[in-house]
Amino acid sequence: MKPDNTKHKLHPRNQHRERYDFDQLIQASATLAQYVRLNEYGDASIDFSNPQAVKALNQALLKQFYNISAWDIPNQYLCPPIPGRADYLHYLADLLNVTNADKTLINKNVRVLDIGVGANMIYPLIGYREYGWHFVGADIEPKALHNAQQIIDANQLSNAIQLRLQTSASSIFKGIIRPDETFTLTMCNPPFHGSLQEAQAAAQRKWQGLNKQSAKKIANTNSPRLNFGGQSAELYCVGGEKSFVNIMINESKQYATQCLWFTTLISKAANLPGIYRALEKVGAINVKTIEMAQGQKQSRMIAWTFLNASQQQAWLTNNPMGNL
């Protein structure tokens, strides 16, 4: 199968570097068949502006590559592009590999806190299947966690994934990380829009990029309809990505010895200088910026720790990749 040149920048371990094999995907999930058509180049594809088609594709990918037999999300919840989500996890594995002398890739004692796990719960699903890591997923929306729990139950993953409700709209780690527990990693894909209007404008641009005539219609609706869906808490917050990550950084100092590495995705490169200043202000010992890309979309992962090299090794000795 020839590589898809829109995916050539994905991590080398990413299972989605090649073009989608729709015949195999339909074998994994027959529901996908009704959405597959030949595009103008004669290649099998789906209409990526159709939320039901994107959901069906995700169901097939999760079943074929990650043995997730049951996965669904309510209408208008974020339906994430799986290749890019998988990339974050592979780069996290690389980060731990360096920290733990190449002993980390598949390790059931790695314990990860996913901030904003969402109704789709995509990071814990892929992280557990790829690396055997255990997850705690936190979210501020009870409905999202209810759906995530249904996915856990349907796939018998309660031994590997736990969920927690964040009851404070102004907190990220507070109320989630308990005094007596440790995490190897925290991860987050923060809401990067600063308002509903900004999210709507992004929706319009995305639809125009897909050459859809309905871009004007979407701009006039009361809710943002991105081609991958999304609820308000998933798409925007007051101050946008910059504000959200600054709160995360400030709170992370309080849990400096309970987490080996804190990480987050950053979509907007313009936010990096302020993020670096915030990390310096709270006393982060080591900060890493890891560039990521999927097709034309550029992103990066920021990772920081409050532990120097010797403290990291002591942490690993006392917390062998997180306590379960």
PAZASE-438434 format. One record per residue (C-alpha): z, y, x. Coordinates in steps of 0.02 Angstrom, whole numbers. Layout:
REM PAZASE-438434
{w = Z; v = Y; u = X};
...
This chain:
REM PAZASE-438434
{w = 0; v = 0; u = 0};
{w = -51; v = 166; u = 74};
{w = 85; v = 297; u = 105};
{w = 96; v = 443; u = -14};
{w = 71; v = 595; u = 96};
{w = 180; v = 698; u = -22};
{w = 326; v = 589; u = 30};
{w = 299; v = 576; u = 217};
{w = 450; v = 686; u = 252};
{w = 572; v = 570; u = 165};
{w = 703; v = 480; u = 269};
{w = 635; v = 326; u = 361};
{w = 753; v = 211; u = 263};
{w = 702; v = 285; u = 96};
{w = 622; v = 149; u = -10};
{w = 509; v = 275; u = -97};
{w = 399; v = 333; u = 47};
{w = 246; v = 247; u = -25};
{w = 151; v = 282; u = -185};
{w = 229; v = 214; u = -342};
{w = 162; v = 40; u = -380};
{w = 153; v = 57; u = -569};
{w = 105; v = -125; u = -595};
{w = 266; v = -182; u = -511};
{w = 368; v = -47; u = -598};
{w = 302; v = -101; u = -768};
{w = 350; v = -280; u = -726};
{w = 526; v = -217; u = -691};
{w = 533; v = -112; u = -850};
{w = 401; v = -137; u = -984};
{w = 449; v = 27; u = -1071};
{w = 359; v = 123; u = -934};
{w = 188; v = 52; u = -982};
{w = 164; v = 168; u = -1131};
{w = 175; v = 322; u = -1019};
{w = 59; v = 268; u = -877};
{w = -117; v = 341; u = -876};
{w = -255; v = 367; u = -749};
{w = -254; v = 545; u = -682};
{w = -407; v = 648; u = -637};
{w = -419; v = 559; u = -470};
{w = -419; v = 387; u = -551};
{w = -242; v = 346; u = -494};
{w = -106; v = 279; u = -609};
{w = 26; v = 410; u = -647};
{w = 135; v = 483; u = -784};
{w = 151; v = 655; u = -862};
{w = 297; v = 726; u = -764};
{w = 320; v = 863; u = -895};
{w = 367; v = 729; u = -1023};
{w = 556; v = 697; u = -1011};
{w = 539; v = 525; u = -1091};
{w = 407; v = 474; u = -964};
{w = 516; v = 533; u = -819};
{w = 664; v = 438; u = -891};
{w = 560; v = 280; u = -908};
{w = 502; v = 297; u = -728};
{w = 682; v = 316; u = -669};
{w = 735; v = 163; u = -768};
{w = 598; v = 61; u = -685};
{w = 638; v = 127; u = -510};
{w = 824; v = 92; u = -529};
{w = 790; v = -84; u = -592};
{w = 658; v = -129; u = -462};
{w = 739; v = -55; u = -307};
{w = 926; v = -50; u = -347};
{w = 955; v = -190; u = -472};
{w = 1021; v = -69; u = -605};
{w = 976; v = -160; u = -765};
{w = 1041; v = -33; u = -890};
{w = 1023; v = 155; u = -868};
{w = 1000; v = 293; u = -995};
{w = 1048; v = 475; u = -1020};
{w = 1061; v = 584; u = -1176};
{w = 918; v = 701; u = -1214};
{w = 921; v = 865; u = -1116};
{w = 1029; v = 797; u = -976};
{w = 967; v = 805; u = -797};
{w = 844; v = 665; u = -758};
{w = 839; v = 673; u = -568};
{w = 693; v = 632; u = -452};
{w = 758; v = 474; u = -370};
{w = 669; v = 485; u = -200};
{w = 751; v = 650; u = -157};
{w = 922; v = 593; u = -218};
{w = 911; v = 437; u = -111};
{w = 872; v = 545; u = 41};
{w = 1041; v = 634; u = 31};
{w = 1130; v = 466; u = 41};
{w = 1027; v = 405; u = 188};
{w = 1067; v = 563; u = 286};
{w = 1251; v = 541; u = 243};
{w = 1241; v = 367; u = 317};
{w = 1166; v = 440; u = 476};
{w = 1309; v = 566; u = 485};
{w = 1438; v = 428; u = 473};
{w = 1344; v = 320; u = 596};
{w = 1364; v = 453; u = 731};
{w = 1548; v = 479; u = 687};
{w = 1589; v = 294; u = 686};
{w = 1484; v = 230; u = 831};
{w = 1347; v = 148; u = 728};
{w = 1465; v = 39; u = 625};
{w = 1446; v = 122; u = 457};
{w = 1283; v = 89; u = 368};
{w = 1342; v = -51; u = 255};
{w = 1530; v = -33; u = 235};
{w = 1625; v = -64; u = 74};
{w = 1772; v = 39; u = 140};
{w = 1671; v = 201; u = 140};
{w = 1742; v = 305; u = -2};
{w = 1638; v = 450; u = -70};
{w = 1684; v = 590; u = -191};
{w = 1532; v = 648; u = -290};
{w = 1562; v = 822; u = -360};
{w = 1460; v = 846; u = -519};
{w = 1417; v = 663; u = -543};
{w = 1330; v = 702; u = -708};
{w = 1277; v = 590; u = -850};
{w = 1146; v = 508; u = -738};
{w = 1270; v = 456; u = -601};
{w = 1125; v = 431; u = -483};
{w = 1214; v = 452; u = -316};
{w = 1349; v = 319; u = -345};
{w = 1220; v = 195; u = -409};
{w = 1105; v = 212; u = -259};
{w = 1246; v = 231; u = -133};
{w = 1332; v = 73; u = -191};
{w = 1173; v = -31; u = -197};
{w = 1107; v = 31; u = -30};
{w = 1266; v = 37; u = 73};
{w = 1407; v = -44; u = -26};
{w = 1503; v = 120; u = -30};
{w = 1634; v = 152; u = -163};
{w = 1631; v = 312; u = -265};
{w = 1736; v = 429; u = -368};
{w = 1627; v = 538; u = -479};
{w = 1697; v = 703; u = -545};
{w = 1623; v = 812; u = -680};
{w = 1677; v = 952; u = -796};
{w = 1586; v = 883; u = -950};
{w = 1670; v = 743; u = -1049};
{w = 1505; v = 695; u = -1131};
{w = 1423; v = 671; u = -962};
{w = 1567; v = 562; u = -902};
{w = 1561; v = 460; u = -1062};
{w = 1379; v = 419; u = -1030};
{w = 1414; v = 382; u = -846};
{w = 1552; v = 262; u = -897};
{w = 1430; v = 171; u = -1011};
{w = 1314; v = 146; u = -862};
{w = 1460; v = 80; u = -759};
{w = 1511; v = -42; u = -895};
{w = 1335; v = -101; u = -932};
{w = 1305; v = -142; u = -748};
{w = 1481; v = -210; u = -714};
{w = 1517; v = -82; u = -578};
{w = 1696; v = -34; u = -622};
{w = 1756; v = -110; u = -458};
{w = 1649; v = 13; u = -360};
{w = 1637; v = 174; u = -462};
{w = 1776; v = 276; u = -544};
{w = 1759; v = 436; u = -645};
{w = 1873; v = 587; u = -660};
{w = 1866; v = 738; u = -774};
{w = 1883; v = 910; u = -694};
{w = 1983; v = 1009; u = -822};
{w = 1977; v = 1176; u = -730};
{w = 1814; v = 1274; u = -735};
{w = 1867; v = 1372; u = -581};
{w = 1911; v = 1221; u = -472};
{w = 1811; v = 1092; u = -376};
{w = 1928; v = 982; u = -274};
{w = 2091; v = 1039; u = -355};
{w = 2145; v = 917; u = -488};
{w = 2025; v = 785; u = -424};
{w = 2084; v = 737; u = -249};
{w = 2256; v = 661; u = -265};
{w = 2394; v = 692; u = -137};
{w = 2399; v = 512; u = -76};
{w = 2214; v = 472; u = -57};
{w = 2076; v = 496; u = 70};
{w = 1888; v = 509; u = 61};
{w = 1764; v = 472; u = 198};
{w = 1640; v = 594; u = 122};
{w = 1621; v = 721; u = -15};
{w = 1447; v = 761; u = -82};
{w = 1377; v = 885; u = -206};
{w = 1212; v = 945; u = -277};
{w = 1274; v = 1115; u = -339};
{w = 1202; v = 1214; u = -484};
{w = 1092; v = 1341; u = -396};
{w = 1043; v = 1461; u = -534};
{w = 1155; v = 1609; u = -568};
{w = 1120; v = 1629; u = -754};
{w = 1032; v = 1557; u = -905};
{w = 892; v = 1683; u = -882};
{w = 865; v = 1630; u = -702};
{w = 858; v = 1448; u = -755};
{w = 731; v = 1489; u = -890};
{w = 622; v = 1581; u = -765};
{w = 628; v = 1430; u = -650};
{w = 578; v = 1320; u = -796};
{w = 427; v = 1429; u = -830};
{w = 372; v = 1426; u = -648};
{w = 391; v = 1237; u = -641};
{w = 284; v = 1213; u = -796};
{w = 153; v = 1332; u = -730};
{w = 151; v = 1229; u = -570};
{w = 116; v = 1077; u = -678};
{w = -29; v = 1173; u = -759};
{w = 52; v = 1164; u = -931};
{w = -3; v = 1278; u = -1070};
{w = 172; v = 1276; u = -1143};
{w = 248; v = 1380; u = -1005};
{w = 248; v = 1534; u = -1117};
{w = 331; v = 1436; u = -1257};
{w = 471; v = 1378; u = -1142};
{w = 506; v = 1553; u = -1080};
{w = 542; v = 1604; u = -1260};
{w = 664; v = 1464; u = -1301};
{w = 853; v = 1481; u = -1300};
{w = 883; v = 1341; u = -1177};
{w = 804; v = 1302; u = -1009};
{w = 688; v = 1152; u = -1019};
{w = 648; v = 1098; u = -844};
{w = 533; v = 949; u = -828};
{w = 684; v = 849; u = -772};
{w = 799; v = 918; u = -908};
{w = 973; v = 984; u = -877};
{w = 1129; v = 1050; u = -963};
{w = 1202; v = 1220; u = -923};
{w = 1335; v = 1155; u = -802};
{w = 1201; v = 1059; u = -707};
{w = 1082; v = 1206; u = -690};
{w = 1181; v = 1366; u = -669};
{w = 1351; v = 1446; u = -642};
{w = 1411; v = 1625; u = -621};
{w = 1356; v = 1679; u = -448};
{w = 1241; v = 1528; u = -427};
{w = 1238; v = 1410; u = -282};
{w = 1314; v = 1534; u = -159};
{w = 1469; v = 1564; u = -264};
{w = 1494; v = 1380; u = -305};
{w = 1483; v = 1325; u = -124};
{w = 1599; v = 1464; u = -67};
{w = 1733; v = 1402; u = -187};
{w = 1704; v = 1227; u = -121};
{w = 1724; v = 1283; u = 59};
{w = 1883; v = 1381; u = 24};
{w = 1961; v = 1234; u = -69};
{w = 1908; v = 1109; u = 64};
{w = 2032; v = 1185; u = 187};
{w = 2175; v = 1122; u = 78};
{w = 2113; v = 943; u = 100};
{w = 2067; v = 956; u = 284};
{w = 2154; v = 795; u = 335};
{w = 2110; v = 696; u = 178};
{w = 1921; v = 700; u = 200};
{w = 1824; v = 656; u = 356};
{w = 1667; v = 754; u = 310};
{w = 1634; v = 878; u = 170};
{w = 1450; v = 898; u = 124};
{w = 1338; v = 986; u = 0};
{w = 1154; v = 1017; u = -29};
{w = 1091; v = 1195; u = -9};
{w = 928; v = 1238; u = -97};
{w = 912; v = 1420; u = -47};
{w = 894; v = 1454; u = 139};
{w = 945; v = 1635; u = 108};
{w = 1120; v = 1574; u = 66};
{w = 1148; v = 1494; u = 237};
{w = 1213; v = 1646; u = 334};
{w = 1350; v = 1678; u = 206};
{w = 1395; v = 1493; u = 201};
{w = 1411; v = 1488; u = 391};
{w = 1525; v = 1640; u = 386};
{w = 1634; v = 1559; u = 253};
{w = 1648; v = 1400; u = 355};
{w = 1697; v = 1499; u = 510};
{w = 1827; v = 1594; u = 409};
{w = 1915; v = 1435; u = 348};
{w = 1914; v = 1361; u = 523};
{w = 1788; v = 1218; u = 510};
{w = 1782; v = 1132; u = 679};
{w = 1608; v = 1058; u = 668};
{w = 1465; v = 1113; u = 555};
{w = 1299; v = 1021; u = 542};
{w = 1140; v = 1074; u = 454};
{w = 1019; v = 933; u = 415};
{w = 848; v = 981; u = 351};
{w = 775; v = 881; u = 208};
{w = 609; v = 887; u = 115};
{w = 515; v = 800; u = -25};
{w = 334; v = 855; u = -37};
{w = 333; v = 1045; u = -44};
{w = 517; v = 1060; u = -89};
{w = 627; v = 1109; u = 57};
{w = 814; v = 1082; u = 56};
{w = 955; v = 1046; u = 177};
{w = 1125; v = 965; u = 186};
{w = 1272; v = 1060; u = 257};
{w = 1415; v = 954; u = 325};
{w = 1581; v = 1015; u = 394};
{w = 1744; v = 942; u = 456};
{w = 1911; v = 1014; u = 507};
{w = 1939; v = 873; u = 632};
{w = 1886; v = 874; u = 814};
{w = 1814; v = 717; u = 896};
{w = 1981; v = 640; u = 943};
{w = 2055; v = 682; u = 773};
{w = 1905; v = 601; u = 689};
{w = 1936; v = 440; u = 784};
{w = 2120; v = 447; u = 740};
{w = 2072; v = 474; u = 558};
{w = 1960; v = 321; u = 564};
{w = 2101; v = 218; u = 638};
{w = 2224; v = 271; u = 505};
{w = 2096; v = 271; u = 363};
{w = 1969; v = 134; u = 400};
{w = 1826; v = 221; u = 312};
{w = 1935; v = 278; u = 168};
{w = 2073; v = 191; u = 70};
{w = 2025; v = 94; u = -86};
